[in-house]
Amino acid sequence: MIVEHEGDGPEAAREEVARTLALLWRDCAGAPEPSARGRRPTLTIERIIVAAIAVADAEGLVATSMHRVAKELGAGTMTLYTYVPGKTELIDLMVDTVLLERNLPGPGEPRPADWRAQVRVYADRTRDIYRRHPWLRERSRVRPALGPGQLAGQEYLLSIMESLGLPAREIVAAANSVAGYVDANAAAEAESVHLERTTGQSNDAWWGQRSSFWHTYFDVESHPAMNRTWLAGGFEKPSAEQASDASEFGLDRLLDGIAARIGQAGA
């Protein structure tokens, strides 16, 4: 279903979608590089994407305007518009390019023999791109850009779940559950990376500044489980290690649940 923007008709919306898809799949479609009034192009879409990613990595997604990217390339802002219609389309291209950095095994390519290890490949590589590109946490996971990077991730997870003999609907549910869990945890980790970069303060230092809270306001009687867990050493690890432990624990339990369905789905 095409959602119409206020003031836009269905034809305009279809054209916008068509332009974005043509850019995302430019290698497959063989779309020619645009030129300015017949002159030799001074840029390529790939150069523009690389520059935009560099700006977003250093300054954040909000700062990644068409003007800022043009400045990074030493080009005029209007020149960029002959290659990419606007920032929305540029962000779609950036996101899909970054998703391709996961380099997930495609059909027929080598992968770990164990299905859980295959999921780990997806999880580890997804966490890695979020750490390298913290702005990725701001992308829409509900209405994603339908590019090669997005589809490669979906195909990989679906192929894993299909190999387990699950019914079609459970294949989709299991793949979506893994993708949603991994993305959510990777986004939280990316937020930590972003905050440490922009504030110069680690999460542990941030908590340390608030240590007076525990002896000034914390009520043991109202929070007995928290107090017992604290005394037993449950919170003794640095915050980054706690977050990593929580992510690993949750993924293991999610995969345990999927494993329990193997052989039961058709029963």
FENDABEL-V63111 format. One record per residue. RES is the residue in one small letter. PHI is phi in radians with two decimals (999 if undefined). D_FIRST is the distance of its C-alpha to the first C-alpha in whole Angstrom. Layout:
res=[RES:RES]
phi=[PHI:PHI]
d_first=[D_FIRST:D_FIRST]
This chain:
res=[m:i:v:e:h:e:g:d:g:p:e:a:a:r:e:e:v:a:r:t:l:a:l:l:w:r:d:c:a:g:a:p:e:p:s:a:r:g:r:r:p:t:l:t:i:e:r:i:i:v:a:a:i:a:v:a:d:a:e:g:l:v:a:t:s:m:h:r:v:a:k:e:l:g:a:g:t:m:t:l:y:t:y:v:p:g:k:t:e:l:i:d:l:m:v:d:t:v:l:l:e:r:n:l:p:g:p:g:e:p:r:p:a:d:w:r:a:q:v:r:v:y:a:d:r:t:r:d:i:y:r:r:h:p:w:l:r:e:r:s:r:v:r:p:a:l:g:p:g:q:l:a:g:q:e:y:l:l:s:i:m:e:s:l:g:l:p:a:r:e:i:v:a:a:a:n:s:v:a:g:y:v:d:a:n:a:a:a:e:a:e:s:v:h:l:e:r:t:t:g:q:s:n:d:a:w:w:g:q:r:s:s:f:w:h:t:y:f:d:v:e:s:h:p:a:m:n:r:t:w:l:a:g:g:f:e:k:p:s:a:e:q:a:s:d:a:s:e:f:g:l:d:r:l:l:d:g:i:a:a:r:i:g:q:a:g:a]
phi=[999:-1.63:-1.59:-1.44:-1.45:-1.02:1.60:-1.86:-1.59:-1.08:-1.17:-1.11:-1.14:-1.10:-1.15:-1.11:-1.10:-1.09:-1.12:-1.13:-1.11:-1.11:-1.23:-1.10:-1.88:-1.06:-1.20:-1.32:-1.35:1.18:-1.19:-1.26:-1.16:-1.20:-2.20:-1.67:0.89:1.44:-1.34:-1.11:-1.04:-1.64:-2.27:-2.29:-1.04:-1.07:-1.09:-1.11:-1.11:-1.05:-1.14:-1.12:-1.11:-1.08:-1.13:-1.12:-1.07:-1.51:-2.16:1.71:-1.23:-1.06:-1.34:-1.47:-1.54:-1.07:-1.11:-1.17:-1.17:-1.06:-1.09:-1.04:-1.58:1.22:-2.14:-1.37:-1.02:-1.13:-1.09:-1.07:-1.20:-1.40:-1.92:-2.27:-1.05:-3.11:-1.15:-1.01:-1.18:-1.11:-1.10:-1.00:-1.16:-1.09:-1.05:-1.18:-1.10:-1.17:-1.06:-1.18:-1.10:-1.16:0.87:-1.24:-1.04:-1.61:-0.99:1.45:-1.56:-1.04:-2.67:-0.99:-1.24:-1.44:-1.14:-1.18:-1.14:-1.11:-1.11:-1.07:-1.02:-1.07:-1.12:-1.13:-1.27:-1.21:-1.04:-1.13:-1.22:-1.19:-1.16:-1.28:-2.26:-1.00:-1.12:-1.06:-1.12:-1.53:-1.27:-1.42:-1.71:-1.57:-2.17:-1.33:-1.29:-1.50:-1.95:-1.01:-1.16:-1.09:-1.22:-1.10:-1.15:-1.13:-1.06:-1.09:-1.16:-1.09:-1.15:-1.15:-1.19:-1.11:-1.16:-1.50:1.40:-1.33:-1.09:-0.95:-1.17:-1.31:-1.03:-1.14:-1.09:-1.16:-1.10:-1.15:-1.12:-1.12:-1.06:-1.12:-1.15:-1.09:-1.09:-1.10:-1.23:-1.14:-1.14:-1.13:-1.14:-1.12:-1.10:-1.09:-1.04:-1.08:-1.15:-1.16:-1.18:-1.45:-1.80:1.27:-2.17:-1.32:-1.08:-1.13:-1.16:-1.07:-1.15:-1.06:-1.14:-1.89:-1.11:-1.13:-0.98:-1.17:-1.66:-1.69:-2.11:-1.20:-1.85:-1.07:-1.15:-1.46:-2.35:-1.13:-1.13:-1.09:-1.15:-1.11:-1.13:-1.08:-1.12:-1.46:1.59:-1.15:-1.92:-1.33:-1.30:-1.01:-1.04:-1.12:-1.22:-1.07:-1.13:-1.15:-1.06:-1.12:-1.11:-1.15:-1.06:-1.12:-1.14:-1.03:-1.20:-1.10:-1.20:-1.04:-1.13:-1.15:-1.05:-1.15:-1.48:-1.11:1.47:-1.76:-1.04:-1.67:-1.32]
d_first=[0:4:6:9:13:16:18:15:14:11:13:14:11:10:14:14:12:14:17:16:15:19:20:19:20:23:26:24:23:27:26:29:30:30:33:34:36:37:39:39:36:37:34:32:28:30:33:30:28:32:33:30:30:34:33:31:33:36:35:31:28:29:31:29:29:29:33:34:32:34:37:37:37:40:37:36:33:32:33:30:27:28:27:24:22:22:23:19:19:23:22:19:22:24:22:22:25:27:25:26:30:30:31:30:31:29:30:33:34:37:36:38:39:38:34:35:36:33:31:34:33:30:31:34:32:29:31:33:31:30:34:34:31:31:28:26:25:24:20:17:17:14:12:14:15:14:18:21:22:19:19:23:23:20:22:26:25:23:26:29:27:27:31:32:31:29:26:23:21:24:24:20:21:25:23:21:24:26:23:23:26:27:25:26:30:30:28:31:33:32:32:36:36:35:37:40:40:39:42:44:45:44:42:46:48:45:46:50:50:49:51:53:51:52:55:55:52:51:52:53:54:50:49:51:48:48:51:52:49:51:54:53:52:48:47:50:48:46:43:41:43:42:38:39:40:38:35:37:38:34:33:36:35:32:33:36:33:31:35:36:33:34:36:35:32:33:36]
